Amino acid sequence: MIRKTSLAIAFTLLAFLMASGALMAVPSYTGPTGGLTIPDPMTLAPDRTELSVSLESLDQLTTDLSVKTSLDFTGRLTVGVYDNLELGIAKTYRQKSSFRDQPFTIHGKMRFPMDTFNVAVGLIAPVSGPDASSMYVVGGWKSLWAGFGINFGGKSFRELTTTQLINAGVSRFGGFSLQRVTKPGRTGEIFTGEADTFFGLVGFNYQLSGNMALLGDFDGDRFAGGFRFRLKELFLDAAYVGQKENDSLFSRQTNNVLLSVSHRF
């Protein structure tokens, strides 16, 4: 339902957004410049650097079936290296959560400007751990774009119970497929799963005024919608973020608020 709703919103607003402007490139939650949670086809200007910090609040079900609030703190550094090329690094730290910390990730994006629109190719890769890398292609304009990509290299989940799901390799984009398999001669079910191989991306960024924009995007799994505010070289994102499939595996309900602050040097 979330996927259908997000796609419907994006295409319904197509004509409206085509004529709009957008605020300048700002790091997304995953690292590359773009929307709230996904990259767009633009890149950071050369010799510019952006430092960004995000806070996501999550409700997690504990072993005694009570609900507690956990927090994800994510720091990102993105640098415009050359014309149409940006590189960066990101790290998420988890507080009051039984789910493991995510590893450092590196990201890069190269833009190929066209006459009427832009195309960008990018990669997000963990430097360690079981998580998958994501390669993507996005095309469009500052105010509306779409694309697709693949996840690869992540560790598949093969365990007898869900207690070892912490070893499963998740991805930044797309969902997570979990299956229950019963094998002859073995007691109980075997749980198998892995990150989705293919994913789609859709995003929009409509400028309401010189200092405020309305954003929405779909990362192949969940929908996010909110606002981006600008005060000179300081940017603030305030968004509602939907539930990711891989979070539901760890009893985390992520229908919560995402806040990000970015500063451009």
ZASE-394856 format. One line per field, with one value per residue (C-alpha): x, y, z. Coordinates in steps of 0.05 Angstrom, whole numbers. Layout:
<sites>
u c(X | ...)
v c(Y | ...)
w c(Z | ...)
</sites>
This chain:
<sites>
u c(0 | 56 | 92 | 29 | 13 | 82 | 85 | 16 | 36 | 98 | 64 | 2 | 47 | 90 | 65 | 63 | 134 | 164 | 154 | 182 | 250 | 288 | 336 | 410 | 441 | 438 | 459 | 404 | 396 | 437 | 495 | 494 | 462 | 389 | 321 | 304 | 328 | 350 | 401 | 380 | 415 | 452 | 521 | 556 | 595 | 671 | 710 | 646 | 638 | 575 | 573 | 507 | 477 | 410 | 367 | 314 | 269 | 244 | 197 | 227 | 192 | 236 | 242 | 191 | 142 | 146 | 159 | 218 | 244 | 311 | 351 | 394 | 447 | 477 | 536 | 556 | 611 | 603 | 655 | 650 | 715 | 710 | 657 | 599 | 633 | 622 | 649 | 632 | 628 | 572 | 563 | 502 | 505 | 447 | 426 | 380 | 372 | 386 | 399 | 472 | 505 | 513 | 585 | 618 | 595 | 629 | 590 | 605 | 561 | 578 | 531 | 523 | 488 | 442 | 408 | 343 | 356 | 411 | 432 | 475 | 507 | 527 | 549 | 539 | 584 | 597 | 671 | 658 | 604 | 549 | 510 | 499 | 527 | 479 | 492 | 440 | 423 | 377 | 353 | 309 | 310 | 323 | 249 | 231 | 272 | 268 | 315 | 332 | 389 | 416 | 440 | 498 | 550 | 507 | 507 | 445 | 409 | 409 | 391 | 345 | 311 | 303 | 349 | 409 | 378 | 429 | 478 | 435 | 461 | 412 | 413 | 405 | 352 | 299 | 266 | 283 | 254 | 244 | 219 | 203 | 224 | 210 | 261 | 246 | 280 | 292 | 252 | 222 | 227 | 288 | 286 | 321 | 325 | 365 | 361 | 322 | 367 | 330 | 298 | 266 | 274 | 226 | 234 | 208 | 232 | 183 | 206 | 150 | 191 | 262 | 278 | 229 | 216 | 167 | 201 | 178 | 213 | 208 | 271 | 245 | 215 | 188 | 159 | 185 | 154 | 171 | 202 | 271 | 288 | 347 | 382 | 442 | 487 | 449 | 395 | 343 | 302 | 240 | 205 | 158 | 190 | 153 | 169 | 225 | 218 | 286 | 268 | 205 | 250 | 281 | 215 | 229 | 170 | 199 | 138 | 171 | 203 | 270 | 309 | 372 | 417 | 468 | 520 | 556 | 627)
v c(0 | 48 | 34 | 45 | 109 | 139 | 124 | 154 | 218 | 226 | 217 | 257 | 317 | 308 | 368 | 412 | 396 | 401 | 476 | 485 | 500 | 465 | 481 | 467 | 398 | 373 | 304 | 253 | 207 | 153 | 200 | 224 | 291 | 286 | 283 | 260 | 188 | 177 | 209 | 255 | 266 | 328 | 332 | 378 | 435 | 428 | 451 | 450 | 406 | 388 | 361 | 331 | 299 | 261 | 235 | 182 | 160 | 88 | 46 | -22 | -82 | -111 | -183 | -172 | -146 | -74 | -17 | 30 | 87 | 77 | 129 | 126 | 181 | 186 | 231 | 244 | 281 | 296 | 331 | 359 | 331 | 353 | 379 | 330 | 284 | 278 | 230 | 219 | 176 | 161 | 125 | 108 | 97 | 65 | 81 | 39 | -13 | -88 | -82 | -77 | -12 | -3 | 0 | 59 | 68 | 104 | 135 | 166 | 197 | 221 | 266 | 266 | 331 | 329 | 384 | 381 | 337 | 301 | 229 | 206 | 139 | 124 | 72 | 63 | 10 | -13 | -18 | -80 | -126 | -167 | -110 | -104 | -50 | -11 | 14 | 60 | 104 | 164 | 214 | 275 | 346 | 382 | 379 | 309 | 247 | 171 | 113 | 41 | 0 | -66 | -91 | -139 | -171 | -175 | -236 | -280 | -303 | -378 | -396 | -444 | -388 | -313 | -302 | -296 | -245 | -196 | -229 | -215 | -167 | -110 | -56 | 20 | 15 | -36 | -85 | -152 | -220 | -271 | -342 | -400 | -467 | -536 | -590 | -665 | -698 | -632 | -604 | -536 | -486 | -456 | -381 | -356 | -285 | -232 | -160 | -148 | -151 | -97 | -32 | 30 | 103 | 162 | 231 | 303 | 369 | 427 | 496 | 530 | 593 | 616 | 582 | 523 | 462 | 404 | 336 | 265 | 201 | 126 | 84 | 18 | -1 | 58 | 127 | 191 | 260 | 326 | 395 | 425 | 493 | 536 | 592 | 615 | 553 | 515 | 464 | 429 | 369 | 349 | 287 | 229 | 163 | 98 | 27 | -12 | -86 | -102 | -61 | -102 | -164 | -134 | -112 | -39 | 4 | 61 | 102 | 161 | 229 | 240 | 304 | 324 | 385 | 401 | 456 | 474 | 501)
w c(0 | 18 | -48 | -90 | -53 | -61 | -136 | -145 | -110 | -152 | -219 | -200 | -185 | -248 | -288 | -226 | -206 | -275 | -272 | -202 | -175 | -119 | -64 | -77 | -68 | 4 | 31 | 36 | 96 | 60 | 43 | -30 | -44 | -62 | -28 | 42 | 36 | -36 | -84 | -141 | -209 | -184 | -151 | -102 | -134 | -136 | -75 | -33 | 29 | 67 | 138 | 159 | 222 | 226 | 282 | 271 | 328 | 328 | 371 | 387 | 418 | 474 | 497 | 553 | 500 | 523 | 475 | 482 | 440 | 406 | 368 | 305 | 298 | 229 | 210 | 137 | 101 | 26 | -17 | -87 | -117 | -190 | -237 | -233 | -183 | -107 | -56 | 17 | 79 | 129 | 196 | 237 | 313 | 350 | 421 | 465 | 410 | 406 | 331 | 312 | 290 | 216 | 189 | 157 | 85 | 28 | -28 | -95 | -150 | -220 | -260 | -336 | -355 | -416 | -455 | -417 | -357 | -317 | -306 | -248 | -231 | -159 | -109 | -34 | -3 | 69 | 88 | 131 | 157 | 123 | 90 | 15 | -31 | -75 | -145 | -177 | -236 | -230 | -282 | -285 | -259 | -193 | -177 | -201 | -215 | -217 | -225 | -208 | -180 | -154 | -86 | -87 | -41 | 22 | 67 | 59 | 121 | 133 | 205 | 242 | 282 | 278 | 338 | 291 | 244 | 269 | 221 | 161 | 109 | 97 | 44 | 41 | -15 | -29 | 19 | 50 | 31 | 87 | 76 | 122 | 95 | 125 | 108 | 114 | 173 | 210 | 269 | 260 | 204 | 172 | 160 | 98 | 71 | 37 | 13 | -51 | -113 | -153 | -129 | -157 | -136 | -143 | -113 | -118 | -89 | -98 | -76 | -37 | -25 | -28 | 38 | 41 | -2 | 0 | -11 | -19 | -41 | -47 | -36 | -65 | 2 | 42 | 30 | 63 | 61 | 93 | 88 | 76 | 105 | 87 | 126 | 84 | 83 | 137 | 118 | 161 | 139 | 179 | 152 | 165 | 147 | 135 | 158 | 125 | 115 | 145 | 207 | 219 | 224 | 287 | 319 | 302 | 282 | 242 | 226 | 259 | 250 | 216 | 229 | 191 | 196 | 142 | 134 | 70 | 72)
</sites>
